[in-house]
Amino acid sequence: MKVEGLGEFGLLERIRPFLAAQSGKDDAAVLEDANGLTVASCDMFVEGVHFDLDWMSAEDAGWRSLALALGDLAAKGATPSWALTSIALPRTWEVDDLDGLYRGMHALAESVSLSIVGGDMSSIEGPAVLSVTVVGRADTRPLARSEARPGWSVAVTGPLGAAAVALRERRALRLQPLLAEGRKLNAAGLCCGDISDGLLQETEAAGEELGRRLRRGDLVLLKGELGAGKTTFVRGVARGTGSDAPVASPTFQLVRIYQGRVQLAHVDLYRLERADELSDLGLEELLDSGAVVVEWGDRLASPLVGRSGEAGVGGTEFALIEFEHLGGDRRLIRTTRDLSH
């Protein structure tokens, strides 16, 4: 087996047995000691993948890298204290680029009262690799993403997509970590996460979290209009079950099967025209073989729920997740009914 196709979360599951119990379950590690709460996070940036000196300055690349790392502290309501920065760079790199990279990190660090206290340096044959570890302090224990509950809404602190537009236009954008906003949201007892990796990736990550919970016999119904993000979510669910198969909407064949730790049947009811077609779905057989996730699942929800509100179809329980397109790049994802495990 190669690491290709497993994704960050799949690889994390492989190494989880060697990590502390709570490692890798949130944007940052939260450690409690006699002096309060320490929040720490580490990010890695590869030249040509995360920054490109062909069209951005080294100073902009340094600023961007530290800003992305600080986003994890902001999500946990932490005030930055210090950072370690390590770099592996090819011997062919311009000295001015090394200076610029650190000049950019220093400029942002100074603006948020963060001290870069050390790090490491090495040579490499390939592209440069920058590692940034940031550490801060929090006044209250932040809620982990896993502590979000059914019925909670998903919201963002501002408009999305500016970074993607800048990337498409090959234009450097100096991101600003929303540290003050993070402190206010965490003080209010909200569950926060950094989505600077991108909205699509965050939607997949939410699906992947669910996929890791799925068992044979589980049924998940997805409700939402076209373009609301349902198929993107299922892509994450499949990855969470251990499947590395490409995921696409099964609209024209009704059901796609993905093999993993548990078999996942991906059903799309968009073209369902008559209620009696549900009987041809073979839902019970699919549930006997694995888990089932259904796009346009609201068309299936009513037949499943009786007057008591309990699940039908042989007593099968189901989760219901709603996707709402709020216009532009905004989405609302709400779990209105969750699995019991």
C-alpha positions in Angstrom: 0.0 0.0 0.0 1.2 3.5 -0.9 0.5 6.7 1.0 -1.1 8.2 -2.2 -4.8 8.3 -1.9 -5.1 7.9 1.9 -5.2 11.7 2.5 -4.1 13.6 5.6 -6.8 12.1 7.8 -6.2 8.6 6.5 -2.5 8.8 7.3 -3.3 10.3 10.7 -5.4 7.3 11.5 -2.4 5.0 10.7 -0.1 6.8 13.2 -2.7 7.5 15.9 -1.7 4.4 18.0 1.7 6.0 18.5 0.3 9.4 19.6 -1.2 10.7 22.8 -4.9 10.0 23.3 -6.2 13.4 22.1 -3.6 14.0 19.4 -4.8 15.0 15.9 -8.4 15.5 16.8 -8.5 19.3 16.5 -6.8 22.3 14.9 -4.2 22.5 17.7 -3.1 20.7 20.8 -4.4 22.1 24.1 -2.3 21.3 27.2 -3.3 22.2 30.7 -0.7 22.9 33.4 -0.4 24.8 36.7 -0.2 28.1 34.8 -3.3 27.6 32.7 -3.8 26.4 29.1 -1.1 26.2 26.4 -2.2 25.9 22.8 0.3 24.6 20.2 0.2 23.8 16.5 2.6 22.9 13.7 2.3 23.5 10.0 4.5 22.6 7.0 4.9 24.5 3.8 6.5 23.1 0.6 7.8 25.3 -2.2 5.8 24.8 -5.3 2.8 23.4 -3.4 2.0 26.0 -0.7 4.1 28.9 -2.0 5.6 29.7 -5.3 8.5 32.2 -5.7 8.0 32.4 -9.4 5.1 34.9 -8.8 5.2 35.8 -5.2 8.0 37.4 -3.2 9.8 35.5 -0.5 8.5 38.1 2.0 4.9 37.4 1.0 5.5 33.7 1.3 6.9 34.1 4.8 4.0 36.2 5.9 1.5 33.8 4.4 3.1 30.7 6.1 3.0 32.2 9.5 -0.5 33.6 9.0 -1.8 30.1 8.2 -0.1 28.6 11.2 -1.6 31.3 13.5 -5.0 30.5 12.1 -5.0 27.4 14.3 -4.3 29.4 17.4 -7.0 31.9 16.5 -9.5 29.0 16.1 -8.8 28.0 19.7 -9.0 31.5 21.1 -5.3 31.6 22.0 -3.0 34.6 22.2 0.3 33.9 20.4 3.4 33.7 22.6 6.3 32.3 20.6 7.2 30.3 17.5 9.8 27.9 16.1 10.7 28.0 12.4 12.7 25.4 10.7 13.7 25.2 7.0 15.2 22.7 4.6 16.4 24.5 1.5 18.3 23.7 -1.6 21.8 25.1 -2.0 20.7 26.9 -5.2 18.3 29.2 -3.3 19.1 32.9 -3.4 20.3 34.3 -0.1 17.9 37.2 -0.6 15.0 34.8 -0.7 16.0 33.3 2.7 16.2 36.8 4.1 12.8 37.8 2.6 11.1 34.7 3.9 12.2 35.4 7.5 11.5 39.2 7.0 7.9 38.4 6.1 7.4 36.1 9.1 9.0 38.7 11.4 6.8 41.5 10.2 3.6 39.5 11.0 5.1 38.2 14.2 5.8 41.7 15.4 2.3 42.9 14.6 0.8 40.2 16.9 3.5 40.4 19.7 4.9 36.9 18.8 8.5 36.1 19.3 10.3 33.7 16.9 12.7 32.1 19.4 14.5 29.5 17.3 14.3 26.6 15.0 16.5 24.5 12.7 18.0 24.6 9.2 19.2 21.9 6.8 19.9 21.4 3.1 17.7 19.4 0.7 17.9 18.4 -3.0 14.3 19.2 -3.8 12.2 22.2 -3.2 12.4 24.2 0.1 10.3 23.0 3.0 9.3 25.4 5.9 8.0 24.1 9.2 6.3 26.6 11.6 5.4 25.7 15.2 3.3 28.3 17.0 2.5 28.3 20.7 0.1 30.5 22.7 -2.1 30.8 25.8 -5.8 30.6 26.2 -7.9 31.8 29.1 -10.6 29.1 28.8 -10.6 25.6 27.5 -11.6 25.7 23.8 -14.2 23.2 22.5 -12.8 20.6 20.1 -14.5 20.1 16.7 -15.6 16.7 17.9 -17.6 18.4 20.6 -20.0 19.9 18.1 -23.6 18.6 18.6 -26.5 17.8 16.3 -28.6 20.9 15.5 -25.7 23.3 15.8 -25.3 25.6 12.8 -22.1 26.2 10.9 -21.0 29.9 10.3 -17.9 31.8 9.2 -16.3 35.0 10.4 -16.4 36.7 7.1 -16.6 36.3 3.3 -14.8 33.3 1.8 -12.9 32.9 -1.5 -10.5 35.8 -1.6 -7.4 33.5 -1.2 -8.7 31.3 -4.0 -9.2 34.3 -6.3 -5.8 35.6 -5.5 -4.2 32.2 -6.3 -6.0 32.0 -9.6 -4.8 35.4 -10.5 -1.3 34.6 -9.2 -1.5 37.5 -6.9 0.0 37.5 -3.3 -2.5 38.0 -0.5 -1.4 38.9 3.0 -3.8 36.9 5.2 -4.7 38.3 8.6 -5.2 35.7 11.4 -8.4 36.6 13.2 -7.0 36.3 16.7 -9.4 38.8 18.4 -12.4 37.2 16.8 -11.2 33.7 17.9 -10.9 34.9 21.5 -14.5 36.3 21.5 -16.0 33.2 19.9 -14.3 30.8 22.3 -15.2 33.0 25.3 -18.8 32.6 24.2 -18.5 28.8 24.4 -18.6 28.2 20.6 -16.9 25.3 18.8 -14.4 26.9 16.4 -12.1 25.6 13.6 -9.7 27.1 11.1 -10.9 26.7 7.5 -8.0 28.4 5.8 -7.3 25.1 3.9 -10.5 25.9 1.9 -14.2 25.4 2.2 -14.3 22.3 0.0 -11.6 20.6 2.0 -13.4 21.5 5.3 -16.7 20.0 3.9 -14.8 16.8 3.0 -13.2 16.8 6.5 -16.6 17.0 8.1 -17.7 14.0 6.0 -14.5 12.1 6.8 -15.2 12.5 10.5 -18.6 11.0 10.0 -17.2 8.2 7.8 -14.9 7.1 10.6 -18.0 6.5 12.8 -20.0 4.5 10.3 -20.9 0.9 10.9 -22.7 -1.8 8.9 -26.4 -0.9 8.9 -26.0 2.9 9.3 -28.1 5.1 7.1 -27.2 8.8 6.5 -29.7 11.1 4.6 -28.4 14.3 3.0 -30.9 17.1 2.2 -30.0 20.1 0.0 -30.4 21.7 -3.3 -28.1 21.3 -6.3 -24.6 22.7 -5.6 -25.0 22.7 -1.9 -22.1 20.5 -1.2 -23.6 17.0 -0.8 -21.3 15.1 -3.1 -18.3 16.9 -1.7 -19.4 15.7 1.7 -19.8 12.1 0.5 -16.3 12.2 -0.9 -15.1 12.8 2.7 -17.4 10.1 4.1 -16.0 7.5 1.7 -12.4 8.5 2.6 -13.4 8.1 6.3 -14.5 4.5 5.7 -11.1 3.8 4.2 -12.0 3.9 0.5 -9.6 5.6 -1.9 -12.0 5.3 -4.9 -13.0 8.4 -6.8 -16.4 9.7 -5.7 -18.9 11.2 -8.1 -22.6 11.7 -8.1 -24.4 8.4 -9.0 -27.3 10.3 -10.5 -27.5 8.2 -13.7 -27.0 4.8 -12.0 -28.7 5.5 -8.7 -26.2 3.6 -6.5 -22.4 3.5 -6.4 -20.5 1.1 -4.1 -17.2 2.0 -2.4 -15.2 -0.6 -0.6 -13.3 0.2 2.6 -13.3 -0.7 6.3 -17.1 -0.8 5.9 -18.8 -1.0 2.5 -20.4 2.4 1.6 -23.3 2.6 -0.8 -23.7 6.1 -2.3 -27.3 6.6 -3.4 -28.7 9.6 -5.3 -32.5 10.1 -5.5 -32.5 13.3 -7.6 -34.1 11.6 -10.6 -36.6 9.6 -8.5 -40.0 10.2 -10.1 -42.4 7.9 -8.2 -42.6 6.9 -4.6 -43.0 3.2 -5.5 -39.4 3.4 -7.0 -38.1 3.4 -3.5 -39.1 -0.3 -3.2 -36.7 -1.1 -6.0 -33.8 0.6 -4.2 -32.9 -2.5 -2.2 -32.2 -0.4 0.8 -32.4 -3.3 3.3 -29.9 -5.4 1.3 -27.5 -2.4 1.1 -27.7 -1.9 4.8 -27.1 -5.6 5.4 -23.8 -5.2 3.5 -22.6 -1.9 4.9 -23.5 1.7 5.4 -25.6 3.8 3.1 -25.5 7.6 2.4 -28.3 9.1 0.3 -28.3 12.4 -1.6 -31.7 14.0 -1.8 -32.4 11.8 1.3 -35.4 14.0 2.3 -37.3 12.0 -0.3 -36.6 8.9 1.8 -37.0 10.4 5.3 -40.8 10.5 5.4 -41.3 6.8 4.6 -38.7 6.0 7.3 -40.3 7.9 10.1 -43.7 6.9 11.6 -45.9 8.8 13.9 -43.7 7.9 16.8 -40.8 9.6 15.2 -38.8 6.3 15.3 -37.1 4.9 12.2 -38.8 2.4 10.1 -37.3 -0.1 7.6 -36.6 -2.9 10.0 -35.9 -0.5 12.8 -33.0 1.2 11.1 -32.0 4.4 12.7 -30.8 7.2 10.4 -28.9 10.5 10.5 -30.3 13.6 8.6 -27.9 16.3 7.5 -29.1 19.4 5.8 -27.1 21.5 3.3 -28.2 25.1 2.4 -26.7 27.3 -0.2 -26.8 30.9 1.3 -25.6 32.6 -1.9 -22.1 33.2 -3.3 -19.6 31.1 -1.4 -21.6 30.6 1.7 -23.0 27.3 2.9 -25.0 26.2 6.0 -24.6 22.5 7.1 -26.8 21.3 9.9 -27.1 17.9 11.5 -30.8 17.7 12.5 -30.7 14.0 13.4 -27.6 12.1 14.4 -26.6 8.5 14.7 -26.6 7.1 18.3 -22.9 6.2 18.3 
